[in-house]
């Protein structure tokens, strides 16, 4: 048996100052004992992350502060078996990193208690990367 092509799941936007776990799947083939995630910038295809992690789990952890907020990226993954054989690369997935937004309720009454069964909230949403 051989390694099969891994399937990288879609990656939702996340804050690059926190760690993020990327998930993938493998259907059939040899037992996966490690994986390598490669991340490139979308604008110039420069490789900004290329790391192999030994794990039986179908996931890869990106450490905090590895990527940069406000940048678009693309990623693919490859898997390894116990003999060191490597799979073909997975599908390419595009994603972005954005700073965590702030949400502030502007009109909460003093004391924080709302005494009606309906209330019109006003909210300020701010996100540095637009």
N, C-alpha and C positions, 0 to 999 in steps of 0.2 A: 504494500500500500504506500501511497505517497501523501505529501501534504496537499491540501486543497486550497483554493483561493479564499482568503479571509474576506469577510464582508464587514466593512467599517460602517457603523451606524452614524446617523446624522449627529452633528455636534451643535448644540445650542450655544449662543453667545454666552461668554462668561467673563468675569473680572480676572485679568491676568495677574493681579496681586494675590490671588488665592490659588491653591492647587485645584486641579480638575482631573476627574477620572473619565477617560475615553473608553467606550465599550465597542466591542466587535463580536462577530460570531464566526464559527468554522463548522461546516457541515461535512462530516465524514473525514476520511484521511487519517494520518498518523496522529498520535497524542501530541498536543502542543505543550512545550515546556518553557517557551520564551517567545517574546514578540519584540519587534523593533518598530517604533513610530517615527516617521519622518514628517516634519512640518516645514513648509516653505511659505515665504511671503507671496501674496498674489501679484503684487506689482512688478517684481523682478525675478521671481522664482528662486531667490537665494534661500538656502537651507538654514533655518534658525534653530532647529531642534532635530537631533538624530540620536535616539537612545534605545538601547536594548534592555529589557527587563525580564528576569527569569521568574515566571509564574505560570501556574496551571489555569489561572483565571483568564477569561476572555476580556481583559481590560488592561489599560495602560495609564499610569498616573503621571500627569505633567506637574512638576513642582511649581510652587508659587514663584512669581517674578521671572519666569522663563521667557514668556512672551510679553508683548507690549500692547496696552490698551489703545484703541483707535486704529488698529491695523487689521486688514483682511488677510486670512491665511488659507492654505489648502493642506490636507494631510492624507497620508496613506499608511498602511500597516503591513508588515510581513511577519510570518510566524516561523518558528523553528521546532524541530523535533529533537529527541534525545541524541540522535546521531549527528546533529549539527546541520542537517538539511534545511534549506530555506524555501519558503513558498514564494510564488509570484506575488507581486504587490496587489493589494486590495484595490477596490474602487477609490477614487479621489473624492474627498468631502471638503467643501468650502465652509468656513466659519469666520467669525470675527470675535475680537476681544473688546469689551467695553467696560468702563468704570461702573461700579455699582451705583444705580441712581438713588437719589434721596426723595422720599415722599413725605410731605409735611401737611397735616390737617390744619388749616388756617383758622377755623372758626369753632373750635371745641369750646364749650362754655367753661367758665372758671369753675374749678373743682372736677371737671371732666365728666360730669353726669348729664346725660340727655334725658329729659323727662317727657318726651313726646314719642308716639309710636312711629312717626315719620320725621325726618330731619334732612335738610339740604346741606350737605357738606361742601366745603370748598377746599381744594387740595392744590398744593404747589408741587410739581414734579420737576426735578432737575437732574440732568445727566450730562456730564462734562464732554462726552464724545458725540453729542447731538443725536 
